[in-house]
């Protein structure tokens, strides 16, 4: 019954890929869906591609093990997601069209500042490729962990291969539209699963008061106090470091590209509201899984020796539901992993095809040829990421927070300056990107441990300062750039409107 549920889920995502195979007729269709996405699909796709298996495994496991203090990162993510939709989405959707109909984040930066030599585009593409190969590899590894937890007889390598193959097929076939619509389906499945499981566990325990009573002797001091973590009070610096994850949203390429894909800029408000409802419910329910999961374990005599706290969702789903329903809930964990990996795979591919190959001087590419090259690069990047997942050791998953900081610091401040400050120029843009990226690397290597500060926070601040200072010390942007900036503030027709 569990296997049947998985087969049904895999069939649905593959059918979506086949459906959109004949509906991607150009590179713009393949990597941005022709800017035709409705706000509901764009919103759920952004959130599903953002959260990954961390939502159903990492966050509940951390809360279960160390207490409610682990919720601060979720609070930071909810705030960051809202602020990004509120202050970046609509302006980026409009400005990316005005700036040469930009299809990707590197292309937008390059067109926004009239970077004729392509420095911004090349630097941004290199950063994207470096971090997203690691990201995709960690996604494949996540697929392997989920499948081997549920089907131990598969083995890790075969499980990762199955997950990678499914993702490659529907991303290869349908491109951006297939990725967005599969994310839409997976977003619903993730939300349903994350809400149903803790409610069922509370019901099994006899109600909320009984669940809380089971935590009386949990063994972690102030387990239900949000200002304590793992039995110790949280410092102001620790809370700020956890909340700093919010800054990542302003520069995350696979998330902000959803803003650019919405058909009508005026529909961004609808997408923002849908996104906020989804992320608040999902994060609150994930935290609840950690709390109720600990209560469930305590009621049964405590956490068994050798039990992995990150498997608490899978354990509860298997223990509380009949196999066919449990299988669908298990599929939600796969959905969380796959919905992130497919988006990152497509962005990594577009960085090569749209931002490097198509801009080669003296070479005119046929649009359909570029689309097929992009499909080929999807496979190539995925194969490389799979090899990295198979042979790269166990530390790949730990690099995800490093990559989040890298993108947030390198692209986030520059995104804000690009959309809100007319005086920003090319030199300031290059400085912001390089300072943010370098600060993350150096801080992570030398200062993160001694200070306890997440590298994204200093990286974001120093990148923003560098962009402002260098822009002010160098010549103002051209009149053409300033006119484009003003034009991007005007009302805009939906994509495809007469």
Secondary structure, DSSP 4 states (H G I P E B T S, - for coil): -HHHHHHHHHHHHHHHHHHTGGG--SHHHHHHGGG-B-HHHHHHHHHHHHHGGGTTTHHHHHHHHH-GGGGHHHHHHHHHHHHHIIIIIHHHHHHHHHTT---SHHHHHHHHTT-TT-HHHHHHHHHHHHHHHHHHHHHHHHHHHHHHHH-GGG-HHHHHHHHHHHHHHHHHHHHHHHHHHHHHHHHHHHHHHHHHHHHHHHHHHTSHHHHHHTTTT-SSTTTT-TTEETTEEPPHHHHHHHHGGGGGGGG-HHHHHHHHHBS-GGGHHHHHHHHHHHHHHHHHHHHHHHHHHHHHHHHTTSPPTT--GGGHHHHHHHHHS-HHHHHHHHHHHHHHHHHHHHHHHHHHHHHHIIIIITT-TT-PPPHHHHHHHHHHHHHHHHHHHHHHHHHS-TTTTTHHHHHHHHHIIIIIHHHHHHHH-TT--HHHHHHHHHHHHHHHHHIIIIIHHHH---HHHHHHHHHHHHHHHHHHHSPPPPHHHHHHHHHTTS--PPTT--
